[in-house]
Amino acid sequence: MRRSPVGISEYFDYGIWHNSVTPARRAEFIGWRASSALDRELNAPQSRVLANDKLINHVILRSAGFPAPEPLATYTTAGRRIDSETALTSKDQVLAWLRGDVYPFYVKPISAGYGRGVLGVAGMEGERLRLLDGSEIGLPQFLQPFDFEPYGGMLFQRPLKAHPAITELTGSEAVSCVRFICFVTPGGPVLHTAFWKITVGRNMLDNFSHGDYGNCLGDVDPESGLVRRVISRMGPGGEISRHPGTGRELVGFALPDWQRAVRLVYAASALFPGLRLQNWDVALCPEGPVLLELNTESELAVPQAISGRGLMDQRLRTILAEIGQGELAHRAAVAGRH
């Protein structure tokens, strides 16, 4: 028996169980194993650090003139930094910096994904930090991630604000970024899939985590920027049409500055030729689209739960075939020189 491309939980999370999904459409769905395999096949190991290390990534973006969040400070024992921001090399220096006029800010690990270790901080009161969602955290707890070696240090950034049209819809100035899944072919970049991370309530992050944070995800038409489908959680019964906090209609909403954002992603993708599968997070702000970060090793299977459609459609098969042909031509050219 041929092994199923998806697991049992994925079968329900992605809506494959529904009787409206034909056998042909069912075959287009992929699981996390296939997602990981695609990432390994398309992204060169030596190029991953250009995306996964946020300092390196932002040095490249800023040097090329692309809009990115302003760095306020970096914490690394080696004194690394992106530009002219404050370089902090010890936790004592971090504590001294926190007592200055530095608020508000976001802090995130230099090397991490899925929102791990990210906090938005509004101010300091005594020995406690007040977060952007209204909660508080003690300094010892705040500093714990600074000792986690795999993070490679921490990056402090000035917060961005959501575009007014998005703020009106969500009731929050917190950024609801768009994930652009872009394949880089010999003929240039191609946007295959896009989805919107929609903040709800006082959440300071737009992370979804299978609906655990209360945020939502919206499937976006790559051509028009229109929201086509929204979920508040994975699996049966997760589809919604209105924002849980404001009650405003989400489906049919046109994301602002869409074509400008697509052009921005296409232009930035050229800076990373060793990464042929690029996952860009883009904030739609009053001043225009801003590149938050570039990711590899993303869960490509998750967008299927949002859209109700399999990722491995004919369009993606054509894209992958073009990339494969380009790789063969490259190898032949190299072999011909020997």
C-alpha positions in Angstrom: 0.0 0.0 0.0 1.3 3.5 -0.9 2.1 5.5 2.1 -0.3 8.4 2.6 1.3 11.8 2.0 -0.4 13.2 5.1 -0.9 12.0 8.6 -4.2 11.4 10.4 -4.3 14.8 12.2 -3.4 16.6 8.9 -6.2 14.7 7.2 -8.7 16.5 9.5 -6.7 19.8 9.9 -6.6 20.5 6.2 -10.2 19.5 5.5 -9.3 16.5 3.3 -12.0 14.5 4.9 -14.8 16.7 3.4 -16.9 15.0 0.7 -16.5 18.0 -1.5 -12.8 17.2 -1.9 -12.4 15.0 -5.0 -9.7 12.3 -5.3 -7.8 14.5 -7.8 -7.8 17.4 -5.3 -7.0 15.1 -2.4 -3.8 14.1 -4.2 -2.6 17.7 -4.2 -2.3 17.9 -0.4 1.1 17.4 1.2 2.1 16.7 4.8 4.9 18.1 6.9 7.4 15.4 5.6 6.9 16.6 2.0 7.1 20.2 3.2 10.5 19.5 4.8 11.7 17.6 1.7 10.8 20.6 -0.5 12.8 22.9 1.7 15.8 20.6 1.7 15.7 20.2 -2.0 15.3 23.9 -2.9 17.4 25.7 -0.3 21.2 25.3 -0.3 22.5 24.5 3.2 25.2 27.2 3.0 22.6 29.9 2.1 20.2 29.3 5.0 22.1 31.5 7.4 21.3 34.5 5.2 17.7 34.1 6.1 17.7 32.4 9.5 20.2 34.8 11.1 18.2 38.0 11.4 21.3 40.2 11.8 22.8 39.0 8.5 19.4 39.1 6.8 18.8 42.7 7.9 22.3 43.8 7.0 21.7 42.6 3.5 18.2 44.1 3.2 19.2 47.5 4.6 22.4 47.7 2.6 20.2 47.2 -0.6 17.8 49.9 0.5 14.8 47.7 1.3 12.4 48.8 4.1 12.9 46.8 7.3 12.2 47.5 11.0 14.5 49.9 12.7 17.0 48.1 15.0 17.3 49.7 18.4 19.9 47.4 20.0 21.4 43.9 19.6 22.6 41.6 22.3 25.4 39.2 21.5 28.6 38.4 23.4 30.6 39.2 20.2 29.1 42.7 19.9 27.4 42.0 16.5 25.0 44.6 15.1 23.1 45.5 12.0 23.9 49.2 11.6 24.5 51.9 14.2 22.2 50.5 16.9 23.5 49.9 20.4 25.6 46.8 20.7 25.0 45.1 24.1 27.5 42.3 25.1 26.3 41.5 28.7 23.1 41.2 30.6 24.3 44.0 32.8 24.4 46.2 29.8 20.9 45.0 28.8 19.6 46.0 32.2 21.2 49.4 32.0 19.7 49.9 28.5 16.3 48.9 29.7 16.4 51.7 32.2 16.8 54.3 29.4 14.4 56.0 27.1 14.0 53.0 24.8 10.3 52.1 24.8 8.3 50.7 23.2 10.2 47.9 21.5 10.0 44.4 20.2 12.7 41.9 21.2 13.2 38.6 19.3 15.9 35.9 19.1 18.4 36.4 16.3 17.9 32.8 15.1 14.5 31.4 15.8 11.1 31.0 14.1 7.4 30.6 14.8 7.4 33.6 17.2 9.6 31.8 19.8 11.0 34.2 22.4 9.3 37.3 20.8 7.9 40.0 23.2 6.6 43.5 22.7 7.5 45.8 25.6 5.7 49.0 26.4 7.6 50.2 29.4 9.4 49.5 32.7 7.9 49.9 36.2 10.3 49.1 39.0 11.7 45.7 38.3 9.0 44.6 36.0 8.3 45.2 32.3 4.9 46.1 31.0 4.1 44.3 27.7 2.2 45.6 24.8 -0.7 43.3 25.5 -1.2 44.8 29.0 0.5 41.9 31.0 3.7 42.2 33.0 6.9 40.2 33.2 9.7 40.2 35.8 13.3 41.0 34.7 14.6 37.5 35.5 12.0 35.9 33.3 12.6 38.4 30.6 16.3 37.7 30.5 16.0 33.9 30.4 16.1 33.7 26.6 19.3 35.7 26.5 21.1 32.6 27.9 19.7 30.2 25.3 22.7 29.6 23.1 20.8 28.4 20.0 19.1 31.8 19.8 22.5 33.4 19.0 21.5 36.6 20.9 18.6 39.0 20.8 17.5 41.8 18.5 15.5 44.9 19.7 13.4 46.6 17.1 11.2 49.7 17.0 7.5 48.5 16.7 5.7 49.0 13.4 2.0 50.0 13.1 -0.6 48.4 10.9 -2.0 50.2 7.9 -5.1 52.2 8.9 -7.4 50.0 6.8 -6.2 47.0 8.8 -6.5 48.7 12.1 -10.1 49.6 11.3 -10.8 46.0 10.6 -9.0 44.4 13.5 -9.4 47.1 16.1 -5.6 47.0 16.8 -2.5 48.8 15.7 -0.5 45.6 16.1 0.9 44.4 12.8 -1.0 41.6 11.0 1.7 40.5 8.6 1.3 38.6 5.3 3.3 35.4 4.6 4.4 35.3 0.9 5.6 31.8 -0.2 7.8 32.5 -3.2 9.6 30.1 -5.5 12.6 31.4 -7.4 12.8 29.9 -10.9 15.3 30.5 -13.7 12.8 32.9 -15.1 12.4 34.8 -11.9 10.4 34.7 -8.7 6.9 33.4 -8.6 4.4 34.0 -5.8 2.5 30.8 -5.4 0.7 31.2 -2.0 0.0 34.0 0.4 -1.8 34.1 3.7 -2.6 36.8 6.2 -1.9 36.5 10.0 -4.8 38.4 11.6 -4.4 39.7 15.2 -7.3 39.5 17.6 -7.9 41.5 20.8 -4.8 42.8 22.6 -2.5 40.2 21.2 0.9 41.8 20.5 1.9 39.0 18.1 0.1 37.7 15.0 1.2 34.1 15.6 -1.5 31.5 15.1 -0.1 28.3 16.7 -3.2 26.2 15.6 -5.5 28.9 17.0 -4.1 28.7 20.6 -3.5 32.5 20.7 -6.9 33.4 19.4 -5.6 34.9 16.2 -6.9 34.0 12.7 -5.4 33.1 9.4 -6.7 34.3 6.0 -6.1 32.8 2.6 -5.2 35.5 0.1 -5.5 35.6 -3.7 -1.9 36.2 -4.9 -3.1 38.1 -7.9 -5.5 40.6 -6.3 -4.7 40.6 -2.5 -8.3 39.7 -1.7 -9.0 37.6 1.4 -10.8 34.4 0.2 -11.2 32.3 3.3 -10.5 32.6 7.0 -10.0 30.2 9.9 -9.8 30.7 13.6 -8.6 27.2 14.3 -7.5 24.1 12.5 -9.8 21.3 11.6 -13.6 21.0 11.2 -15.6 24.0 12.3 -12.7 26.4 12.1 -13.9 28.5 9.2 -15.2 32.0 10.0 -16.1 35.1 7.9 -15.9 37.9 10.4 -13.3 39.2 12.8 -13.9 37.7 16.3 -13.1 41.0 18.0 -14.7 43.6 15.8 -17.3 41.6 13.9 -16.2 43.2 10.7 -16.2 41.1 7.5 -12.9 39.5 6.7 -13.7 37.6 3.6 -13.5 39.9 0.6 -11.2 42.4 2.3 -8.6 43.9 0.0 -5.2 44.1 1.6 -3.7 47.6 1.1 -0.7 48.2 -1.1 -0.9 44.6 -2.4 0.9 45.0 -5.8 3.5 47.1 -4.1 4.1 44.4 -1.5 4.4 41.7 -4.2 7.0 43.8 -6.2 8.9 44.3 -2.9 9.1 40.6 -2.3 10.1 39.9 -5.9 12.9 42.5 -5.8 14.2 41.3 -2.4 14.2 37.6 -3.5 17.0 38.3 -6.0 19.4 39.0 -3.1 19.2 35.3 -2.0 19.9 33.1 -5.1 20.8 30.0 -3.0 17.2 30.0 -1.6 14.7 28.9 -4.2 11.9 28.6 -1.7 11.5 31.8 0.2 8.9 32.6 3.0 8.7 36.3 3.5 6.8 38.0 6.3 5.7 41.5 5.2 4.0 44.1 7.4 1.5 46.4 5.7 2.1 49.7 7.3 1.0 53.4 6.9 4.3 54.1 5.2 3.9 51.1 2.9 5.0 47.4 3.0 7.9 46.6 5.3 10.0 43.3 5.1 10.0 41.8 8.6 12.0 38.7 7.9 12.8 35.9 5.5 12.3 32.3 6.7 13.3 28.8 5.6 12.0 25.5 7.0 8.4 26.9 7.0 5.4 24.6 7.4 4.2 24.7 3.8 1.4 22.3 4.6 -0.3 24.7 7.0 -1.7 27.1 4.2 -3.7 24.1 3.0 -5.8 24.3 6.2 -6.5 28.0 5.5 -7.4 27.7 1.8 -8.9 24.2 1.8 -6.8 23.4 -1.2 -3.7 21.3 -1.7 -0.4 23.0 -2.2 0.9 20.6 -4.9 -1.4 21.9 -7.6 -0.5 21.9 -11.3 0.9 25.4 -11.0 3.4 24.3 -8.4 4.3 21.2 -10.4 5.1 23.4 -13.3 7.2 25.7 -11.1 9.1 22.8 -9.7 9.7 21.4 -13.1 11.1 24.7 -14.3 13.4 24.8 -11.3 14.5 21.2 -12.0 15.3 22.0 -15.6 17.3 25.0 -14.6 19.3 22.8 -12.2 20.0 20.3 -14.9 21.1 23.0 -17.3 23.4 24.4 -14.6 25.0 21.0 -13.9 25.5 20.4 -17.6 27.2 23.8 -18.0 29.5 23.1 -15.1 30.4 19.6 -16.4 31.1 21.1 -19.9 33.9 23.2 -18.4 35.9 20.2 -17.3 
